Amino acid sequence: MKDFMLIYRNSLEVEESYAQQSSEAMQASLAKWSAWLGALAQQGKLTDGGQPLYPQGKILKGKAKKVTDGPYIEGKEIVGGYSIIKATDYEEALNLAKGCPVLEDDGLIEVREIIILS
């Protein structure tokens, strides 16, 4: 088994809209995430459920250590969170990711294999 990081991306507008959700909509969204992550855990595929991230952040860049405000990626998409899963290969990792609720909001998931340094 290999470890893969699922990096959840969405538009800034969608990420900011989550803060405006009613408590009922927030609970429904959390229930979907809990169900999906719970299913991964039951299969023994979830290494780290991760955490959501605030849309705002800071960037520290280069030798000059210049600090600028985020979000990043030219404002098109921002990272909203991450999880780490176990899968035999990219095909399995992608199949596991297909159930993720971020896709319901037209978000995207970047799937990256983690290099284990020993």
C-alpha angles and dihedrals in degrees: 000000000000130000119241129187117220109206113196117214131183139160117279089243093057093045092050091046089063089068089056095052121120115249089252092054090046091052091048091051092048090049091055092049092046092050093049095045090044091054090051090050092050089054090051090243101114115091098165125001089206125205136265117258130221113250092236125072146138133260122214110198140189137323091316088056090223114187121213133169124257162229097125143204092069092298094286098106134004133199109256099178147314145229134194120225138178120237138154093236145340092282092059092042091053092048091051091048093053091080094057115124093223087077090062088067091050090257125144137232122218109207116204129175112232116232110226110215112200 
